Amino acid sequence: MTTPAYPPKPSPGDRIAVVSPSSGLPALFPRPYELGLRRLREEYGLEPVEYPTTRRMGATPQERADDLHAAFADPDVKAVIATIGGDDQITVLPLLDRELLRANPKPFFGTSDNSNLLAFLYNTGIVGYHGASVMCELGRPVAMAQSTADSLRAALFTSGAYELRPAGHWNDVDRDWADPATFEAAPDTRPATGWSWLNADRVVEGRSWGGNLEILSWLLMADREIAHDLSVYDGGVLFLETSEELPGATEVFRILRSMGERGLLRRFPALLMARAKTWSFEHPNSPEQGARYAAEQREAVQRALQAYAPDTLAVFDVDFGHTDPPYVVPYGGTVRVDGPARRITVTY
């Protein structure tokens, strides 16, 4: 596998491809999508370029792969961003032309189901960025979260170290995108409790790998985009988050157990575990129920680490993934986890 390298960065005024490699939800919920496009133009100075499947539900995997090929191959497009996630991007991966993407490296931004494409880019030798989809982060009602807006700007336009800091307030309760009133008030937030550290007597610096835990489990089952020579992950920083489907603690443990049995967990001397999303429309948990869910998930992660990687430096409740506000995390880029100083620094 080629060691991932950072692709060239765009500049204000450049064109950015807006693609839907997973779900075409802009077709159903235009409000957050149009808001996200406007912020790309007005706040970041980028010109969005749409493709045939960007606003279309039910596009075939081949059609979505064709849009990705067109976006990466266009010399006038300097970066690529996903509209949102979904649940079937794994079907697009076999249709991608790895050499075309390798010959035209560009920063790609996406979350959730886009962990598929980020893992593909990692194996292709391209550093990607986990975070900042058009509909969720850029389409946030009233204003983007400041920490998200700042980290996205740094990831888009700059190179070098960027320190992540614990959020003071956070939210994971969604509102109805079909209701215009949703966009008239900023999301409610509640105080955050900071990060929690385990085995924090050391410093780990390495390339990041991971993403959404459920997506990684599918890649493992399909034997797709997981290196057979696990030594490529040695010394890296594993970062994991869970989705709005709220996988139970037992499922989380079993996925991590399988990663442990495969020999993956012990390859990473550090783990960043995102703050768990604890609310969904299907499971509208109370704050007390959500806190219990998060505590059970953390216990499941710790149990798996104790069994397969007991010396791993772990940080819990890091702000990325499906809660608000999330940071942008480089995928395949350098991450430094400083236990004694309680600091996390990424390199954009």
N, C-alpha and C positions, 0 to 999 in steps of 0.2 A: 504494500500500500504506500502511496505517495504521502509524505508528511504534509499536512495541511499548511497552506500559505495564505496570507491575507491578500484578497484581491484589491485592485485599485479602487479608491474611494470616489464617489461623485462630488460635484461642487454645486452650490446653489445656481439655479438656471438650467441644470441638466434634466434629462428625461429619466423617469423611473417607471419600470413596468409594473402594472398592477394586475395580478393574476389570481385565479381561483383553482389551485391544484387539487383542492379537496371539494368543499361544497360551494355551490354558486349562490349563497345566501343573499348577495346584493340584489338578486331578482325579487326576493320576498321582503326584504327590509332595506329599502333605499335610504331611509333617514340617516342611520349611522354611517352607511357607506358614503353618501354624498358629503356628509360632514367630514369624514376622514380624508376624502379627496381634496376638499377645500383647505384643510389644514396642511396637507402636503404642499399645496400651492402657496398659501398665504404665510404660513409659519416656517416652512422649510425651503421655500423658493424652488421646489421641484415641480416638473411638469409630468403629471401622470399619463401613462399610455395604457389604454385598455386593449383587450384581446377578445376574440370571438366567444370564449367561454367565461369571461370575467363576470358577466351578469346573467349567466344562464344556469339554471338548475338542470340536473340530469345529463350533463355533458359526459361523453364516454371517456374512459381513461386515455385513449389515443388522442382525442381532441384536446384534452388537458395537457398531455405530453407535447403535442404540437405547439401549443401556446408557450410552454416553457422553452422549447427549442427556439421559437421565434424571438422570445424576449432575450435569451442569452446571446443569440447570434447577431442581434441588431447592434452595430457599432455605436449608434446614437443613444442607446439605452445604457445607463451607467450603473443601475442598481435594480433589484427586483424585490417586490414586497407582496405578500399574500393578503387577500381580503380577509380571510378567516380560516379556521380549521375545518374539521369534518371527521369522517371515520373510514375512508376507503382510499386514501392516497397510496397505500401500499400497492394497489393495483396499477398505479401509474409508473412505479419504479422500473419494472422490467422493460418498459417501452422507451425509457430515456436513453439518449445517445451520450454515453459517458465522455467520449472523446470530444464531442461538440462542446459540452460544458467545460471540460478541462481546457480546451483551446480558447474559451471566452469567459474567463473567471469574472464573476461579479458578486458584490455583496447581496445576499439573499436574507430577507427578514420574514419570520413566521413563527407561530407558536402551535402548540397542541398537535394536531395531526401532521403538521408540517415538520415534526420531528423525523418523519420518514425522509423527506427531501434533505433535511440538514444532515442526517446520517449518510445519505448518498453523497452529498457534497464533501463530507469529511473523508470518505473513502476515495473521492475523486481528487483530493488534494486542495480543496477550497474551504477556507474558514467561512462559516455562515454566522447568523445571528438569531438566537432564540428570543423572540420578543417583538412587540410592536406590529400587530396586524392592523389593517386599515379600519375595520369595523369596530374592533374592541378598544384598542388603546388610542388610536387616532380619532375614533368616532365616539369617544367618551362624552357624555352630556355636559354642556356648558363649557368645560375646559379640560384639556389633558391634565393628568396628574403631573405635577411639576417634576418629580424625580424621573418619571418615565420620559417626559418631553426632553429633559436635559440629557439623559443617557442615550436616547435615540439620536439626538443631535450630535453627540460625541461619537457614537458608533457610525453614523452616516459620513461625517465630514472630517474626523480627526483620527490620528493614530497615536497610540501610547497608552499609558496607565490611566485608569479611571477607578476611583474608589467607590464601592457600594456602601451605603449606610442604612441601618435599620429604619424602617418607616415609623413615623410617629403615630400615624393613624392608618387604618386599613378597612377594606370592605370586601365582602364576597356575596352580597345579596343582589341578584340581578333584577332588572326591571324590563317591562314589556316593550320591545322595540317597535311594536305596531301601534303603541299609544303615543300620540304627539306630546302628551304631558310629561313623558319620560325625559324629554330633552329640554324641559324648562327649568329643571333644578339639578344641581350637582348631586352625585351619589352621596348618601349618608355614610359616614365613616365612624369607627369606634377606636379607642386608644389601642395601640399595639404594645406588646410586652417585650419587644426586642428579640434578639437571636439567642439561642441556647447552644452551648459548645460542649463537645465530648472529646476527650483525649487532646486537649488544647495546649499541650506542652511542646508543640513542634510547629515548624513552618513547612508547608508543602507548596511547591510551584510546579505546574505542569499544564499540559493541554487538556482542555475540557471536552467531555463527551457525555451524552445522556439524553436529556429532554423529558418528554412525557412518559411516565412509567408504563401506562397501558400500551402505548404505541411500541415501546421497546419489547414488551412481552409478545406482541404480534410479530415483530421482526425476528425474535428468537424462534417462535414457532414455525415461521416460514423459512428460517435459515437464510435471511436476506439482510445484507448490509451489516452483519456482525462479523468481524474479522475472525477467520479460523485460527490465525496465529495471534493469540491473545497478547503476546508480548508488545504489540503495537500500543496497547493501553497502559503499559507499565509506567508508573510515576505520574499518571494523569489525575485530573480532578473530575470525579463523577458528579453530575448535577441532575436531580430528579424532581419531578412535580407530578401531581395527580389532577384529574380533570373534574368537570362539573358532573360527571357520572358517579362521583363519590364512591370509588371502589372501597370495599370494606377492609378492615384491618387484616382479616384472614387472607383475602386476595393479595393485598400488598405484600404480606409476608411470603406467600407462596411464589409470587413473581421474583422477589429478591432471593428466596431460597433456590429457585431454579438458576438464577444468575450466579449464585454461590456455587451450586453443584457444577455449573459449567466452568467455574474458575474465574469468572469475571470480577466479582466483588473484591477479591484480594489483590487485583491488579492496581486498584486505585487507592493511594494512601490518604485521599481526602474525599469527602462527600459533602455536597451542599444539598440539603433537602428543603424544598420550598415550603412556605406556609401553606397548609392544606386548605383547599376550598371546602367549605363545610355546608353550603346551602345550594339548592337547586330548585327549579320549579316542581320537580318530581318529589323532592325531599326538602321542604321548607323548614329546616331545623330551627329551633329556638337557639339563642346564644348558648344556653346551657347544654343543649343537645350537640351543638356544633363543637363546643369545647371538649365534650366527651369524645366525639368522633376524632378530633385532632389528636387528643391524648392517646387514644387507642392506635391511631396510625403511627405515631411516634414510637410507641412501645413495640409495634410490629417491626419497624425499621431497626430499632436498637437490638431486638432479638435476633434478626437476621445478621446484623453486623457482629454480634457477639459470637454467633456460630461460625461465620465464614471470614470475618475480617476484624477481629477484636481490637486491633491497634489503629484502626482508621480514625483520622481526625474528622469529626462530623460537626456540621453546623445546621441547626434546625430553624425553621421559620424564616428562611431567607426570602427576600421579596422578589420573586419572579414566578412566572407561570400563570395560573388562572385566578389569582386574587389581585386586588387593586390597592395600591399601585405596584406594577411590576417593573423591574429593571430589564434592560436588554443584556443578555449574556452571550459572549462569543462562543460559538460551537466549533471546537477545534483550535481555538485561540488560547492564549496563555492566561491562566488564573492563578493568583497567589493567595493562599489562605494562611494567615499569620495568627496562629493560636495564641501565643503569649500576648500579642498586641490587640487581639480580638478585631482584626481587620481583614477585609476581603477586597482585593484589587484585581480588576480584570484589565486586559489589554485589548483595546479596540484597533 
